[in-house]
Amino acid sequence: MIESTAQPANVTLSAVTLLAAATVLACSVSPQTSVAPETNPRSYLGFDRDIYPGDAAMPVLRKTFAFTSYWLSPPPGGKTNTWLGKSEFLRSQGFGFLVLYRGRESRELKNEAAAKESGTQDGKNAAAAAKSEGFASGSIIFLDIEEGGRLPASYHAYLGVWSEELTRAGFHPGVYCSGMPVKEEPAATITTADDIRNDAASRDITIWAYNDSCPPSPGCTFPQDPPPPSSSGIGYAAIWQFAQSPRRKEFTAHCPAKYAPDGNCYAPGDTAHAWFLDVNTATSRDPSGGAK
């Protein structure tokens, strides 16, 4: 608390002067107790995979990664979900989480009414699955959006209703989406992340951006001091997926850290090359808040 500098009526000028001098002296010899806020918070590595790598793999992967993906639905193109029932085991191993739910494709959302109906249903299903898997209220559930560039109006309607449904159920909405610029006009580009962020109904959505283009990606690498998500080119991203398996040669030709000969990215310690994966960085050990 800052004291007043006004002179009390019953204090002489000399007393005030002595008091001020004593205060200055005390400040000059007292140790500085306040700590400046950290300007460069640490980042942590995580991985994501469509298929659960198996219980035996997780202690090995934990040596490198602080967090893992966790599907609440079958992944894109899949009919089954191999992650279900593994949340408690992963917590026991000390993993944080990126909780995922598969988003619809634009072609499935014929009009605004159909989009809102799908968004409502998917939001309810995602929340129910999260509760069934033991994820606490407030956990972030990321909707997986594989399309790049600007999304159609029907998709924004779908995303808005999905977000509302999740929030109503006690969870927080997030999206996994492209942070890679797509040219719309000769002098104009757009990223899916910016398109979502600029939509009024989606401004409270947490962004997990992918950009595996080198640069800014360091390629298939596992640094002890990972780059922050803002290095993805999306300054507000909470998570950055900077390496994918298999590699996309059109974006990764100039990566300083190379992928395996088969084009995949494998974790350190995976000598059998059994668990190809995508690599992420985040400023939290538990980006979804699901380890509680």
Residue, then its C-alpha position, 0 to 999 in steps of 0.5 A: m500500500i502506498e502511504s500519503t505524502a501529505q504533511p499531518a498538522n501535528v508533524t514538523l517539517s524536520a520530522v517529515t524530512l527525517l522520516a523521508a530520509a529513513t524511508v529512502l535508506a530503508c529502500s536502498v538496503s532492503p532486498q528486492t522481493s518482487v519478481a518480474p513476470e516471465t516474458n518467455p514462458r517455457s514450452y513443452l513437447g507433446f504428440d498426437r496419433d490417430i491410433y493408440p500406440g499401446d500401453a507398453a509404448m507410453p512409458v517410453l514416449r513419456k520420456t520425451f513428451a509431456f502431453t498426448s492427444y486423446w480421441l473422443s471419437p473415431p479419427p478422420g477416416g476411421k470407424t473405431n476409436t482405440w483411445l477409449g478407456k485409456s485416460e486413467f492409465l495415461r494420467s498415472q503415467g503423468f501425461g497431459f492431454l489434447v482432447l479431440y473430437r472429429g469435425r464434419e467436412s464442409r460437404e456434409l453441411k448442406n445449409e445453415a439448418a443442417a449445420k446447426e443440427s449437426g453442431t448440436q448433436d456433435g457437441k452433445n456427443a463430445a461432452a458425453a464422451a468426455k464425461s464418460e472418459g473422466f475429463a473434468s468440467g472446464s477441459i478443452i475439447f478440440l474439434d478436428i478441422e482438416e480443411g484449409g483456407r476460409l471456411p464456408a458460412s455453414y461451417h461457421a454456423y456448425l462451429g458456433v452451435w457446437s461451441e455453445e453446446l460444449t459450453r452449456a455442458g461445462f466444457h471449453p471449445g477448441v479447434y485443431c485447424s490450419g495455420m498455413p496461409v492460403k492465397e485467396e487473391p493475388a495480394a491476399t491470403i487467409t489462414t483457417a485459424d484467422d478465419i475462425r478467430n475473426d468470426a464473432a461467434s468463435r472468438d473464445i475458441t482455443i486454437w491448436a494450429y498446424n503448420d509443418s512448413c519449413p520454415p517456420s517448422p524445425g522439422c521432425t525434431f524433439p528439442q529440450d527447449p521447444p519453440p513457443p506456439s506463437s512461432s507457428g505464425i499464429g501469435y494467439a495459438a495455444i498449441w502448434q503442431f510443427a511435424q506430421s507423419p507422413r511428411r508432406k514433401e511440398f512443405t518439408a523439403h527444407c526442414p533442418a531436422k529430417y524425417a525417417p527414410d519412410g517419411n514418418c516422424y518417430a519418437p526418440g527411444d522408438t528403435a523399432h520405429a513402431w509409433f510414427l506420430d505428429v509433434n506439438t509444442a504448447t506453453s502448458r504440460d496439459p493443454s486441455g486441462g484433462a489431467k485433473 
